[in-house]
Every structure is written in C-alpha cells, then in structure tokens.
Amino acid sequence: MPRAKTKQISIVLAGSGDQLHEVETQSGVTVRDLVDRLNLSGHLSKYGDPAPFGENEEIFSRVQDGDKLILSPKTPVASRR
C-alpha cells in the first residue's frame, strides 16, 4: 500500500527567538490538529502573510513542502464591567 503524501513544515513560535518545531503534515490535518500535536496554542500563519489560518482549516493544500509558519499567541479578550 503506498504511503500517504506528506509535507515537512517548520513552525516558529513568535517572540521565541529560535524555538522551531519541524512537523510533518498530510491531507486532512487541520491547523488545530498541528497546534494540539505540539501542545501549544495560538494563531498559525505563513511568514509574510499576517492573516492567520482558521483553526479548522485543512493545512495541507495551503502550504508547500518546506514552508515556514509562525505561531502567534492568542490575543486575550477583555471583559466589560
């Protein structure tokens, strides 16, 4: 049985300097799946593109093999009093 096609991507934590996570992804994997696999939280986007991917967005078709992505912290929401 042929092995599923995969892509290697790098995820850098914003503001961490050089903290880099190399991950392998394949069709059907969502942004949330990747972030959960790394036991992290935040918004994932491509370097140079400030618009984050949606949490439930399938990532495989949106990245190229070797792409570098950035994980930014979620912005806290203030409550009204």
C-alpha positions in Angstrom: 0.0 0.0 0.0 1.5 3.4 -1.0 2.4 5.8 1.8 0.3 8.9 2.1 1.9 12.1 0.6 3.3 14.3 3.3 4.9 17.7 3.6 7.5 18.9 6.0 6.9 22.3 7.5 8.5 24.4 10.2 6.6 26.2 12.9 8.3 29.1 14.7 6.9 30.5 18.0 6.5 34.3 17.7 8.9 36.1 20.0 10.8 33.0 21.0 13.9 33.8 19.0 14.9 30.4 17.6 12.3 28.0 19.0 11.5 25.9 15.9 9.2 22.8 15.6 9.7 20.6 12.5 6.4 18.8 11.7 5.1 16.5 9.0 1.6 17.0 7.7 -0.7 15.2 5.3 -4.1 15.7 3.7 -6.9 16.1 6.2 -4.8 17.6 9.0 -6.2 20.9 10.4 -4.4 23.8 12.0 -5.9 22.7 15.3 -4.5 19.2 14.9 -1.0 20.6 14.3 -1.1 23.0 17.2 -2.6 20.4 19.6 0.1 17.9 18.5 2.8 20.4 19.7 0.8 21.0 22.9 0.7 24.7 22.1 -2.0 27.4 21.4 -2.2 30.4 19.2 -2.8 31.6 15.6 -0.9 30.0 12.8 0.0 32.0 9.7 2.6 31.9 6.9 5.6 34.2 7.1 4.9 37.4 5.3 1.1 36.9 5.5 -0.5 38.4 8.6 -3.8 36.7 8.1 -4.0 33.6 10.3 -5.3 30.3 9.1 -8.7 29.2 10.6 -8.4 26.6 13.4 -10.5 24.1 11.5 -8.8 24.8 8.2 -7.1 21.9 6.4 -3.5 22.9 6.2 -2.0 20.6 3.5 -3.3 22.4 0.5 -2.3 25.8 1.9 1.4 25.0 2.4 4.3 23.9 0.3 6.9 21.3 1.4 9.5 23.2 3.5 7.3 26.2 4.3 7.9 28.1 7.5 4.9 29.1 9.6 4.6 31.4 12.6 2.5 30.7 15.7 1.4 33.9 17.4 -0.2 34.0 20.8 -4.0 34.3 21.0 -4.9 37.9 22.0 -6.7 38.0 25.3 -10.2 39.4 25.2 -11.0 41.9 27.9 -14.4 41.7 29.6 -16.7 44.7 30.1 -17.7 45.6 33.5 
